[in-house]
Amino acid sequence: TNDVDLDFVRGMIPHHQGAIEQAQILLKYSKNPRLKRLAGGIIATQRREIRFMQAWLQEHAAGSESEDNM
C-alpha cells in the first residue's frame, strides 16, 4: 500500500495469531512446565498486541490516528 505502518500492522496480526496457535499446541501436548508457562505468556502477550493492532487499524481507517509512541 506504500503505507509502511499499515502494511506492518496487517502483516503482524497473522504472524501473532500463528504464535498463539503454536503456543496452544504446546500447552495441549507438552509436559514441560517451564515451556508451558512460556507458552501461556506468549498467548497473553500476543492477544494483547493483536487487540492493539486491530484498534489501530480501526483508528487508521477512520482517519483519527494519532502519533503514538509505543
C-alpha positions in Angstrom: 0.0 0.0 0.0 3.1 2.2 0.3 1.9 2.9 3.9 4.6 1.2 6.0 2.6 1.4 9.2 -0.5 -0.1 7.6 1.5 -2.8 5.9 3.4 -3.7 9.1 0.2 -4.0 11.2 -1.6 -6.0 8.6 1.3 -8.4 8.3 1.9 -8.7 12.1 -1.7 -9.8 13.0 -1.5 -13.2 11.3 2.1 -13.6 12.5 1.0 -13.1 16.1 -2.0 -15.4 15.5 0.4 -18.1 14.4 2.4 -17.7 17.5 -0.8 -18.1 19.6 -1.7 -21.3 17.7 1.7 -22.8 18.2 1.7 -22.0 21.9 -1.7 -23.6 22.2 -0.4 -26.8 20.7 2.5 -26.8 23.1 0.1 -26.3 26.0 -2.0 -29.3 24.8 0.8 -31.7 24.3 3.9 -30.7 26.3 4.6 -31.9 29.8 7.4 -29.3 30.4 6.1 -26.8 33.0 8.6 -24.1 32.1 7.7 -24.2 28.4 4.0 -24.3 29.3 4.5 -21.1 31.4 6.3 -19.5 28.4 3.5 -20.5 26.1 0.9 -19.1 28.4 2.8 -15.8 28.5 3.2 -15.8 24.7 -0.6 -16.3 24.3 -1.4 -13.4 26.7 1.1 -11.0 25.2 0.2 -11.8 21.6 -3.5 -11.4 22.2 -3.0 -8.1 23.8 -0.8 -6.9 20.9 -3.4 -8.2 18.4 -6.1 -6.1 20.1 -3.9 -3.1 20.0 -3.2 -3.6 16.3 -6.9 -4.2 15.5 -7.8 -1.0 17.3 -5.0 0.9 15.5 -6.4 -0.4 12.2 -9.9 0.9 13.1 -8.5 4.3 14.1 -6.3 4.4 10.9 -9.3 3.6 8.7 -11.4 6.3 10.5 -8.7 8.9 10.0 -8.4 9.5 13.7 -5.0 8.1 14.1 -2.7 10.0 16.4 1.1 9.9 16.5 1.6 7.4 19.4 4.9 6.2 20.7 4.9 2.6 21.9 
